[in-house]
């Protein structure tokens, strides 16, 4: 696409992008019910079992994942009740959400013809594992919510790729030609961004506010008042270093000093941290291979 063919940015805000969405991607009904139950106080294992019984295919996927080497269970988990007892509601929520998201977008259109969805999923699951690792290391209250935020942080790109393909193609060309981040390039083309679009989708899915806000704010405003924004920036840096940068991002890897300071880590800790991250990336690849089977 030439400069003369550049899509006009006028009025191409969030409302305009959402008006182009002809068919909203939805999570399976059983998965939506399970996620709601796992976030509700007082939910029993029996309630979860009754819901899972309505979707044997989902149950099979969940059990396949919890029995993978990613979780390293000493013995095979044979049913949802056992999975809840051993892993807990929060870990099971991550498993259900992951398998459901992969299923929802499997086979959907890549209308721009330029967006690498394989790289997208490798980056997403790698980011999710790094988010959870850092959240655990830093003593965050719910590392599994951090995992979900990492998994879904770029989900708005899939909406853009499918429903505003002309703009998406131009964004990718600008990022590649000018060595920009996807975020900087999209802000040259649209009066919105993938974080806002992704948060809209997650609100439609009725996911917890913490996850929705984490996705909406993962590029932050520069203040880094929220440590989760620092985790987001540092995870993005680590993914670039490990060769799984976000699809469409073409800028050089840069360690954000403000993010590093906000995480209260020492520079001499970076080599050992990278070794741990290597293990997380390997685990992420195993997770992705099983979850998308």
Secondary structure, DSSP 8 states (H G I E B T S, - for coil): --GGG----TT-SHHHHHHT-SS-----HHHHHHHHHHHSTT--HHHHHHHHTT-HHHHHHHHHHHTSTTTT-SS---SHHHHHHHH-HHHHHHHHHHHHHHHHHTT---TTS---HHHHHHHHHHHHHHHHHHHHHTT-S-HHHHHHHHHHTTHHHHHHHHH-HHHHHHHHHHHHHHT--HHHHHHHH-SS-HHHHHHHHHHHTT--HHHHHHHHTTT--S---SHHHHHHHHHHHHHHHTT---TT--S-----HHHHHHTT--GGGHHHHHHHHHHHHHHHHHHHHHHT-
